[in-house]
Amino acid sequence: MKMDTNEQRQESQQNRREERHKRRQRSQIIAYTVVGIMILVLAAGIAFAVSKITGMNHDRQEQQNKLDDIIASEETITAPTEPVETVPELTNEQKLDKIIDEAIIQNMPLEDKVAGLFITTPESITGVSAAVQAGDGTKDALSKYPVGGIVYAAKNIQSADQLKQMIDNTKLYTSYPLFIAIDGEGSGTDAVAAAGLGTKTDSPETIGTSGDTNNAYTAGTTVGSYLAELGFNLDFAPAADLKVVDGNAAGSSSYGTDAATVASFVTGMQTGLQEQKVTAAIGHFPGIGSTTQSTKNGMASTDRSAEDFRANEFAVFQSCIDSGETKMITVSNMAAPSLTGDNTPCSLSGAVVTDILRNELNFRGVIVSGAMNQAAITNYYGADEAAVLALRAGCDMIYAPENFETAYNGVLEAVQNGTISEERVNDSLRRIYRIKYADKIEQ
């Protein structure tokens, strides 16, 4: 009995073990199944996600490709650039005017501007009877009156060394560049040549009869060479006058009677002088060859018609102007009623100086009055009145006034009271300094 009970107990335990084993197997099967299902679900999710992401990336790439295609198919639009302002190149004259305005005119007191319009003798500013040296008197005079130029004559010349020393000192005593002038063509009437300080040349009259314009050029080179060596930079020569009547005022200074021929001789002499750095001042507009009277002695008048002047004398000056080499022209004190309408000296007439020479003949250089100490002026005008009238007529420089201080003060007062504008003075100074500063362009 007892045996049976043990057997039964053992059998029961065995059954329970088997039951537990089966449950473990079922649990493992279920677990494996769940894990498998989870793996399948996860794999499916991953596959779906990958597919989704791949699709998104594909869509994004397609969008980018489309955008690239659109951009490529459109015109490239560039932002407008700011226009570059083209600054025109200044002409040589404009460059020179800029130098003159900035270096000279803007810094000049009115008193100095007015003084710069005068070409005077050394005696007229120093008070001596015959200047043969430049010392303290010249220094003080130029400090007070810095004139535009000094013109010398025979009484100022003793020797080459003396003349050169006087000129060199004079240049040192002024704050502004000076015209150092002489009235000479190289022949016996030339003070420098007459004093034996330069080679004498034939007179223009003789050169004109030679028929060879090269002779005029050679004379200009010769005269210019010795003048430059002594310190001169301005020569009141050559004369562009035509011989119209016998015994005319031009005399041996004229090259002849034919306008075209005389013009070629005048330009030849001018070129020769200026190649030596001596400015030529051509005289004596409108031409003094049709009068036998001298302006040195009193009124000199001509009955030459305006038509004859235009066909002859004006043609000479026009040819010189058109050459582009004429820098300075002097105007005669002769009266020419056919041009002015009365007996006003040409140098004081706006009809001659401005209307004809400046505008009709289109001369853009420096216009110098006739000598204001000649009787044709002094017999009828005071020094101050004549100087003001010459400037108002259109002259740029007043040559040799009878009384410098009176003339200077008259012009200064005229500018101060508005009779002559300061800008009008500045215009003349620009023309003057275009000659004096011409070499600055090269620098």
Beta strands, then each sheet from edge to edge (+ up, - down):
strand 1: 118-120
strand 2: 149-152
strand 3: 179-182
strand 4: 234-235
strand 5: 279-285
strand 6: 328-331
strand 7: 366-371
strand 8: 397-399
sheet 1: 1+ 2+ 3+ 4+ 5+ 6+ 7+ 8+ 1+
end
